[in-house]
Amino acid sequence: RPVRPVDMPTAGFHVSYNMEDTVSLSHSEIPESGYNAVQVMGQTSEYDFPILQVEEVKTDGELDEHGMPPTRRPYRGETTYVRVFWGGEPRNVVDSYSTDGSIEVVGGGVFYSEERIETVHFEDGLGRVSLPVEDLISWEWVGDSASSVNYTRHSMELKIPDTKFRIAVVKYKILFQRYMLTGHDVEQLIAVLFLESKPDVFMKIRTAQDPVYGSSIEDALLSDEAAAVVRGTSWIDQQYRKSLIRLSAPYKEEALDGRIAYINDARIGSPGNYHIQKSVISINGPVVKNEIEVEKCLTLFNL
């Protein structure tokens, strides 16, 4: 998050008030909370659900360019194997169901690994493979090259250190579980995996050093870490130490809600630019005044 300024520059205001300009003035400050960081608790991942892929059946014939035998889609009613790829940390499957026939996990849920080769196009520094990467083994550039390819384990996104268009043939390792489906007789097979529930995401506001925790914030809308951070930083924004001023002054048409007022009055001890929160026109006989509420943040936070 950007650094909050201690004081706004005196240039660029819409209206100004000196001590002689004001009929009355009151000044107060809201003390700072000391909170300047968000701690997100609970398990989160970029991918909440597994990727399911039906295994093709190997057949007799010439090997392909990668030395693999030809394959075909399973026939209707044929015993079928489904691969389950997990994005993020693997989850525990507590039950399963298929539309027809029976489904059971192979090997007690053991994980299998394979190497996979794909051609990836990089645009604006980002490329994507089709399955979560367990390990990036190698890459070979087609045409212009970049210095390196970076990845996050269990993610499908690859990154390079420049934004020019690049093409690479990448080899990576995948990790998966297998499920066997038998006795089904449907054209479109549907398998459902019932997953164990994962902890709710919740967050705490704290200081960066020697943590002092605020109240936990728990909300159904905090679906992932990013949402929790947005909610937490919004809360922090409301906790800054602020200087609040209410003043009554002769009417000036420039004194409007949302504008900037420069206030230089010895009674407040903190001259500078203030944000006009509220400006109301008061008419009492021939006297026309602005009743104004202004606000300025005084605390420096670097989040």
TARA-V467016 format. One line per field, one symbol per residue. phi: phi as a letter, one per 30 degrees, with the letter a starting at -180 (. if undefined). burial: I if it has 9 or more other C-alpha atoms within 8 Angstrom, else O. Layout:
phi: ???
burial: ???
This chain:
phi: .dddddbddddjdcabbceddcdaabbbbcdddidbaccccjdbadcdbdccbdddcdbdlddddcicddbbddddidebccccccdideccccababdaibbbdciijdccbbcbcbccccbhibbbcdbeddacdaabdcidccdabcaceiccccbbdbcddbbbcccbccbacbbccbidbbdcdbcbcccddceddbbbcbddbhecddddcbaddddaddddddddddddedcddbccbcbcbeebdddbeidccccbbedcibdldbcddabbdccbidccbccbcbbbdcccbbc
burial: OOOOIOOOOOOOIIIIIIOOOIOOIOIOOIOIOOIIIIOIOOOOIOOOOIIOOOIOOOOOOOIOOOOOIIOOOIOOIIIIIIIIIIIIOOOOIOOIIIOIIIIOIIOOOOOOOOOOOOOIIIIOIIIIIOIIIIOIOOIOIIOOOIOOIOIIIIIIIIIIIOIOIIIIIIIIIIIIIIIIIIIIOOOOIOIOIOIOOOOOIIIIIIIOOOOOIOOOOOOOOIOIIOIIIOIIIOOIOOIIIIIIIIIIIIIOOOIIOOIIIIIIIOOOOOIIIIIIIIIOIOOOOOOIIIIIIIIIIIIOOOO
